């Protein structure tokens, strides 16, 4: 499997990195490296994320890379990251 971001999720991720970088550039780099490592694990273990508690009936999962939540869906041989939200935000229903 491959991990890919939807355009909106990529924008959210880059915005998160930019926000973190403003206060502490080294923390942004650490967060990015941690995100890459955890998201890469989804290539081999796409079901390793947990079902999103707010949307248990939907076919989406999440991985938490503190303080952000990465929402994703598998489709064929791709793990699509569909949204990246700060943990303090209340998520909207994910869309592809």
DSSP file (Angstrom, degrees, kcal/mol; ACC not computed):
  #  RESIDUE AA STRUCTURE BP1 BP2  ACC     N-H-->O    O-->H-N    N-H-->O    O-->H-N    TCO  KAPPA ALPHA  PHI   PSI    X-CA   Y-CA   Z-CA
    1    1 A X              0   0    0      0, 0.0     2,-0.3     0, 0.0    77,-0.2   0.000 360.0 360.0 360.0 155.7    0.0    0.0    0.0
    2    2 A X  E     -a   78   0A   0     75,-1.8    77,-3.5    40,-0.1     2,-0.5  -0.909 360.0-134.6-117.3 149.7    1.0    3.6   -0.5
    3    3 A X  E     +a   79   0A   0     -2,-0.3     2,-0.3    75,-0.2    77,-0.2  -0.918  31.0 171.5-104.5 127.7    0.1    6.5    1.8
    4    4 A X  E     -a   80   0A   0     75,-2.7    77,-3.2    -2,-0.5     2,-0.4  -0.966  25.6-132.2-134.6 151.0   -1.2    9.7    0.1
    5    5 A X  E     -a   81   0A   0     -2,-0.3    77,-0.2    75,-0.2     2,-0.1  -0.811  19.1-127.6 -98.7 140.4   -2.7   12.9    1.2
    6    6 A X     >  -     0   0    0     75,-2.5     4,-2.6    -2,-0.4     5,-0.2  -0.484  37.8-104.3 -70.7 159.6   -5.8   14.5   -0.3
    7    7 A X  H  > S+     0   0    0      1,-0.2     4,-2.0     2,-0.2     5,-0.1   0.899 122.0  48.0 -55.5 -41.7   -5.1   18.1   -1.3
    8    8 A X  H  > S+     0   0    0      1,-0.2     4,-2.1     2,-0.2    -1,-0.2   0.896 111.8  49.1 -68.6 -38.2   -7.1   19.5    1.7
    9    9 A X  H  > S+     0   0    0     72,-0.3     4,-2.6     2,-0.2    -1,-0.2   0.887 109.5  52.5 -67.7 -38.1   -5.3   17.1    4.2
   10   10 A X  H  X S+     0   0    0     -4,-2.6     4,-2.7     2,-0.2     5,-0.2   0.920 109.6  49.5 -61.8 -42.9   -1.9   18.1    2.7
   11   11 A X  H  X S+     0   0    0     -4,-2.0     4,-2.3    -5,-0.2    -2,-0.2   0.912 111.2  49.3 -61.5 -43.0   -2.8   21.8    3.3
   12   12 A X  H  X S+     0   0    0     -4,-2.1     4,-2.1     2,-0.2    -2,-0.2   0.906 112.2  48.2 -63.6 -42.1   -3.9   21.0    6.8
   13   13 A X  H  X S+     0   0    0     -4,-2.6     4,-2.4     2,-0.2    -2,-0.2   0.931 112.6  47.3 -65.0 -45.9   -0.6   19.2    7.5
   14   14 A X  H  X S+     0   0    0     -4,-2.7     4,-2.3     1,-0.2    -1,-0.2   0.864 111.0  52.4 -65.1 -35.2    1.5   21.9    6.1
   15   15 A X  H  X S+     0   0    0     -4,-2.3     4,-2.5    -5,-0.2    -1,-0.2   0.897 108.6  50.7 -65.2 -40.4   -0.4   24.5    8.1
   16   16 A X  H  X S+     0   0    0     -4,-2.1     4,-2.5     2,-0.2     5,-0.2   0.927 110.7  48.6 -62.9 -44.5    0.2   22.6   11.2
   17   17 A X  H  X S+     0   0    0     -4,-2.4     4,-2.7     1,-0.2    -2,-0.2   0.915 111.6  49.7 -61.3 -42.6    3.9   22.4   10.5
   18   18 A X  H  X S+     0   0    0     -4,-2.3     4,-1.4     2,-0.2    -1,-0.2   0.905 110.6  50.0 -62.4 -42.5    4.0   26.1    9.8
   19   19 A X  H  X S+     0   0    0     -4,-2.5     4,-0.8     1,-0.2     3,-0.3   0.927 113.8  44.4 -62.7 -46.1    2.2   26.9   13.0
   20   20 A X  H >X S+     0   0    0     -4,-2.5     4,-2.5     1,-0.2     3,-0.7   0.908 108.9  57.9 -65.0 -41.5    4.6   24.7   15.1
   21   21 A X  H 3< S+     0   0    0     -4,-2.7     4,-0.3     1,-0.2    -1,-0.2   0.799  95.3  65.5 -60.8 -30.9    7.6   26.2   13.3
   22   22 A X  H 3< S+     0   0    0     -4,-1.4    -1,-0.2    -3,-0.3     3,-0.2   0.901 114.0  29.5 -59.6 -41.3    6.7   29.7   14.3
   23   23 A X  H << S+     0   0    0     -4,-0.8     2,-0.2    -3,-0.7    -2,-0.2   0.857 141.4   3.5 -87.5 -38.3    7.3   28.9   18.0
   24   24 A X    >X  -     0   0    0     -4,-2.5     4,-1.5     1,-0.1     3,-0.8  -0.735  54.5-166.6-155.5  97.8    9.9   26.3   17.7
   25   25 A X  H 3> S+     0   0    0     -4,-0.3     4,-1.9     1,-0.3     5,-0.2   0.852  92.7  55.8 -55.5 -37.6   11.5   25.2   14.4
   26   26 A X  H 3> S+     0   0    0      1,-0.2     4,-2.2     2,-0.2    -1,-0.3   0.859 104.5  53.6 -66.4 -32.6   13.1   22.1   16.0
   27   27 A X  H <> S+     0   0    0     -3,-0.8     4,-2.7     2,-0.2    -1,-0.2   0.865 105.9  53.7 -68.1 -35.5    9.7   20.9   17.2
   28   28 A X  H  X S+     0   0    0     -4,-1.5     4,-2.6    -8,-0.2    -2,-0.2   0.914 109.5  47.6 -64.1 -42.4    8.3   21.2   13.7
   29   29 A X  H  X S+     0   0    0     -4,-1.9     4,-2.5     2,-0.2    -2,-0.2   0.913 112.5  48.8 -65.2 -42.4   11.0   19.0   12.4
   30   30 A X  H  X S+     0   0    0     -4,-2.2     4,-2.5     2,-0.2    -2,-0.2   0.924 112.2  48.8 -61.8 -44.9   10.5   16.4   15.2
   31   31 A X  H  X S+     0   0    0     -4,-2.7     4,-2.8     2,-0.2    -2,-0.2   0.926 111.7  49.1 -61.8 -45.3    6.7   16.4   14.5
   32   32 A X  H  X S+     0   0    0     -4,-2.6     4,-2.6     2,-0.2    -2,-0.2   0.930 112.5  47.5 -61.0 -46.0    7.3   16.0   10.7
   33   33 A X  H  X S+     0   0    0     -4,-2.5     4,-2.1     1,-0.2    -1,-0.2   0.902 113.3  48.1 -63.0 -40.8    9.7   13.1   11.3
   34   34 A X  H  X S+     0   0    0     -4,-2.5     4,-2.6    -5,-0.2     5,-0.2   0.915 111.7  50.2 -65.6 -42.6    7.4   11.4   13.7
   35   35 A X  H  X S+     0   0    0     -4,-2.8     4,-3.0     1,-0.2     5,-0.3   0.924 110.2  49.8 -61.8 -45.0    4.4   11.8   11.3
   36   36 A X  H  X S+     0   0    0     -4,-2.6     4,-2.1     1,-0.2    -1,-0.2   0.915 112.3  48.2 -60.8 -42.8    6.4   10.3    8.4
   37   37 A X  H  X S+     0   0    0     -4,-2.1     4,-1.2    -5,-0.2    -2,-0.2   0.939 116.2  41.7 -63.5 -48.1    7.4    7.4   10.5
   38   38 A X  H  X S+     0   0    0     -4,-2.6     4,-0.7     1,-0.2     3,-0.2   0.910 116.0  48.4 -69.7 -41.9    3.9    6.6   11.9
   39   39 A X  H >< S+     0   0    0     -4,-3.0     3,-0.8    -5,-0.2     4,-0.4   0.861 106.6  57.5 -67.8 -33.6    2.2    7.2    8.5
   40   40 A X  H >X S+     0   0    0     -4,-2.1     3,-1.4    -5,-0.3     4,-0.5   0.837  97.2  63.3 -63.2 -32.1    4.7    5.0    6.8
   41   41 A X  H >X S+     0   0    0     -4,-1.2     4,-2.2     1,-0.3     3,-1.0   0.808  90.4  67.3 -62.0 -28.5    3.7    2.2    9.1
   42   42 A X  H << S+     0   0    0     -3,-0.8    -1,-0.3    -4,-0.7    -2,-0.2   0.742  85.2  71.2 -64.8 -21.9    0.2    2.4    7.6
   43   43 A X  H <4 S+     0   0    0     -3,-1.4     3,-0.2    -4,-0.4    -1,-0.2   0.891 114.2  24.8 -59.6 -38.6    1.6    1.1    4.4
   44   44 A X  H << S+     0   0    0     -3,-1.0    -2,-0.2    -4,-0.5    -1,-0.2   0.715 136.2  32.7 -96.4 -26.0    2.1   -2.3    6.0
   45   45 A X    ><  +     0   0    0     -4,-2.2     3,-2.0     1,-0.1     4,-0.2  -0.554  62.4 162.5-132.5  68.2   -0.6   -2.1    8.7
   46   46 A X  T 3  S+     0   0    0      1,-0.3     3,-0.5    -3,-0.2    -1,-0.1   0.725  77.8  54.1 -64.5 -21.2   -3.5    0.0    7.3
   47   47 A X  T 3  S+     0   0    0      1,-0.2    -1,-0.3    -3,-0.1    -5,-0.1   0.328  80.6  95.6 -92.7   8.8   -5.9   -1.2   10.0
   48   48 A X    <   +     0   0    0     -3,-2.0    -1,-0.2    -7,-0.1    -2,-0.1   0.732  65.7  85.7 -74.9 -20.8   -3.6   -0.3   12.8
   49   49 A X  S    S-     0   0    0     -3,-0.5     2,-0.2    -4,-0.2    14,-0.2  -0.348  84.8-110.7 -73.1 161.3   -5.3    3.1   13.4
   50   50 A X  E     -B   62   0A   0     12,-1.9    12,-2.5     1,-0.1     2,-0.1  -0.604  32.5 -96.2 -93.6 157.2   -8.4    3.2   15.6
   51   51 A X  E     -B   61   0A   0     10,-0.2     2,-0.5    -2,-0.2    10,-0.2  -0.443  49.5-101.5 -65.0 140.4  -11.9    3.9   14.5
   52   52 A X    >   -     0   0    0      8,-1.0     3,-1.6     3,-0.3     6,-0.2  -0.529  27.6-146.1 -69.6 118.0  -12.8    7.5   14.9
   53   53 A X  G >  S+     0   0    0     -2,-0.5     3,-0.6     1,-0.3    -1,-0.2   0.822  97.1  52.6 -58.0 -33.1  -14.9    7.7   18.1
   54   54 A X  G 3  S+     0   0    0      1,-0.2    -1,-0.3     2,-0.1     3,-0.1   0.682 121.1  32.0 -75.5 -16.4  -17.0   10.6   16.8
   55   55 A X  G X   +     0   0    0     -3,-1.6     3,-1.7     1,-0.1     5,-0.4  -0.421  66.7 154.8-138.5  58.9  -17.9    8.6   13.6
   56   56 A X  T <  S+     0   0    0     -3,-0.6    -1,-0.1     1,-0.3    -3,-0.1   0.720  73.6  56.7 -65.7 -20.4  -17.9    4.9   14.5
   57   57 A X  T 3  S+     0   0    0     -3,-0.1    -1,-0.3    -5,-0.1     2,-0.2   0.515  92.3  86.1 -88.8  -4.0  -20.3    4.0   11.6
   58   58 A X  S <  S-     0   0    0     -3,-1.7     2,-0.8    -6,-0.2    -6,-0.2  -0.646  85.9-117.8 -97.7 155.3  -18.0    5.5    8.9
   59   59 A X  S    S+     0   0    0     -2,-0.2    15,-0.4    -8,-0.1     2,-0.3  -0.104  77.3 111.4 -84.1  40.2  -15.1    3.6    7.2
   60   60 A X        -     0   0    0     -2,-0.8    -8,-1.0    -5,-0.4     2,-0.3  -0.805  44.1-169.9-113.3 154.4  -12.5    6.0    8.5
   61   61 A X  E     -BC  51  72A   0     11,-2.6    11,-3.0    -2,-0.3     2,-0.3  -0.821   8.1-145.5-131.1 172.4   -9.7    5.5   11.0
   62   62 A X  E     -BC  50  71A   0    -12,-2.5   -12,-1.9    -2,-0.3     2,-0.4  -0.985   8.9-160.4-140.7 152.7   -7.3    7.8   12.8
   63   63 A X  E     - C   0  70A   0      7,-2.0     7,-3.1    -2,-0.3     2,-0.6  -0.986  22.3-137.6-124.6 142.8   -3.7    7.8   14.1
   64   64 A X  E     + C   0  69A   0     -2,-0.4     2,-0.5     5,-0.2     5,-0.2  -0.883  22.1 176.7-105.4 124.4   -2.7   10.4   16.7
   65   65 A X  E >   - C   0  68A   0      3,-2.7     3,-2.7    -2,-0.6   -30,-0.1  -0.869  59.4 -81.0-121.8  92.1    0.6   12.2   16.4
   66   66 A X  T 3  S+     0   0    0     -2,-0.5     3,-0.1     1,-0.4    20,-0.1  -0.003 112.9   9.0 -50.3 132.4    0.2   14.4   19.3
   67   67 A X  T 3  S+     0   0    0     18,-0.1    20,-3.5     0, 0.0    -1,-0.4  -0.904 123.8  66.8 -97.3  20.7   -1.3   17.0   19.3
   68   68 A X  E <   -CD  65  86A   0     -3,-2.7    -3,-2.7    18,-0.3     2,-0.5  -0.726  62.1-144.7-107.8 152.4   -2.8   16.2   15.9
   69   69 A X  E     -CD  64  85A   0     16,-3.5    16,-2.5    -2,-0.3     2,-0.6  -0.955  10.2-156.0-112.7 128.3   -5.2   13.6   14.6
   70   70 A X  E     -CD  63  84A   0     -7,-3.1    -7,-2.0    -2,-0.5     2,-0.4  -0.926   9.5-158.8-107.1 115.9   -4.7   12.2   11.2
   71   71 A X  E     +CD  62  83A   0     12,-2.6    11,-2.5    -2,-0.6    12,-1.3  -0.771  19.4 170.8 -96.5 137.5   -7.9   10.7    9.7
   72   72 A X  E     -CD  61  81A   0    -11,-3.0   -11,-2.6    -2,-0.4     2,-0.3  -0.945  24.2-159.8-146.1 165.0   -7.6    8.2    6.9
   73   73 A X  E     - D   0  80A   0      7,-2.0     7,-3.2    -2,-0.3     2,-0.4  -0.994  20.5-131.8-143.0 139.8   -9.4    5.8    4.7
   74   74 A X  E     + D   0  79A   0    -15,-0.4     2,-0.4    -2,-0.3     5,-0.2  -0.800  24.7 176.7 -95.3 137.4   -8.1    2.8    2.7
   75   75 A X  E >   - D   0  78A   0      3,-2.9     3,-1.8    -2,-0.4     2,-0.3  -0.938  61.6 -46.7-143.1 116.6   -9.2    2.5   -0.9
   76   76 A X  T 3  S-     0   0    0     -2,-0.4    -2,-0.0     1,-0.3     0, 0.0  -0.450 125.1 -20.4  56.8-118.2   -7.8   -0.3   -3.1
   77   77 A X  T 3  S+     0   0    0     -2,-0.3   -75,-1.8    -3,-0.1     2,-0.4   0.055 121.0  89.9-108.8  27.2   -4.1   -0.1   -2.5
   78   78 A X  E <   -aD   2  75A   0     -3,-1.8    -3,-2.9   -77,-0.2     2,-0.7  -0.977  61.0-149.8-126.7 135.1   -3.9    3.4   -1.1
   79   79 A X  E     -aD   3  74A   0    -77,-3.5   -75,-2.7    -2,-0.4     2,-0.6  -0.915  25.0-155.5 -96.6 112.2   -4.2    4.8    2.4
   80   80 A X  E     -aD   4  73A   0     -7,-3.2    -7,-2.0    -2,-0.7     2,-0.7  -0.815   8.9-148.8 -95.6 117.0   -5.7    8.3    1.9
   81   81 A X  E     +aD   5  72A   0    -77,-3.2   -75,-2.5    -2,-0.6   -72,-0.3  -0.770  23.1 175.6 -78.4 117.4   -5.1   10.8    4.6
   82   82 A X  E     +     0   0A   0    -11,-2.5     2,-0.3    -2,-0.7    13,-0.2   0.637  55.9   8.6-104.6 -17.7   -8.3   12.8    4.4
   83   83 A X  E     - D   0  71A   0    -12,-1.3   -12,-2.6   -74,-0.1     2,-0.4  -0.980  48.6-157.9-162.1 150.3   -7.9   15.3    7.2
   84   84 A X  E     + D   0  70A   0     -2,-0.3     2,-0.4   -14,-0.2   -14,-0.2  -0.969  25.5 174.7-132.7 115.5   -5.4   16.5    9.8
   85   85 A X  E     - D   0  69A   0    -16,-2.5   -16,-3.5    -2,-0.4     2,-0.2  -0.932  35.0-112.5-125.3 144.8   -7.0   18.2   12.9
   86   86 A X  E >   - D   0  68A   0     -2,-0.4     3,-2.0   -18,-0.2   -18,-0.3  -0.497  36.0-116.8 -67.0 144.4   -5.5   19.5   16.1
   87   87 A X  T 3  S+     0   0    0    -20,-3.5    -1,-0.1     1,-0.3   -19,-0.1   0.724 113.6  59.2 -59.3 -22.9   -6.7   17.4   19.0
   88   88 A X  T 3  S+     0   0    0    -21,-0.2    -1,-0.3     2,-0.1     2,-0.2   0.631  90.3  89.9 -81.3 -13.3   -8.6   20.3   20.5
   89   89 A X  S <  S-     0   0    0     -3,-2.0     2,-0.7     1,-0.0    -4,-0.1  -0.562  80.1-125.9 -82.9 146.7  -10.7   20.7   17.4
   90   90 A X        -     0   0    0     -2,-0.2    -2,-0.1     1,-0.0    -4,-0.1  -0.835  35.8-126.1 -88.1 120.3  -14.0   18.9   17.0
   91   91 A X        -     0   0    0     -2,-0.7     2,-0.2    -4,-0.1     3,-0.1  -0.323  11.9-137.4 -71.8 148.1  -13.7   17.1   13.7
   92   92 A X        -     0   0    0      1,-0.1     2,-0.2    -2,-0.0     3,-0.1  -0.563  49.1 -73.0 -88.1 163.7  -16.3   17.4   10.9
   93   93 A X        -     0   0    0     -2,-0.2    -1,-0.1     1,-0.1   -38,-0.0  -0.419  60.1-113.9 -59.7 125.5  -17.3   14.2    9.2
   94   94 A X        -     0   0    0     -2,-0.2     2,-0.3   -22,-0.1    -1,-0.1  -0.284  34.2-167.8 -62.5 146.4  -14.4   13.2    7.0
   95   95 A X              0   0    0    -13,-0.2    -3,-0.0    -3,-0.1    -1,-0.0  -0.957 360.0 360.0-131.4 153.3  -14.9   13.3    3.2
   96   96 A X              0   0    0     -2,-0.3    -2,-0.0   -90,-0.0    -1,-0.0   0.458 360.0 360.0 -90.4 360.0  -12.8   11.9    0.4
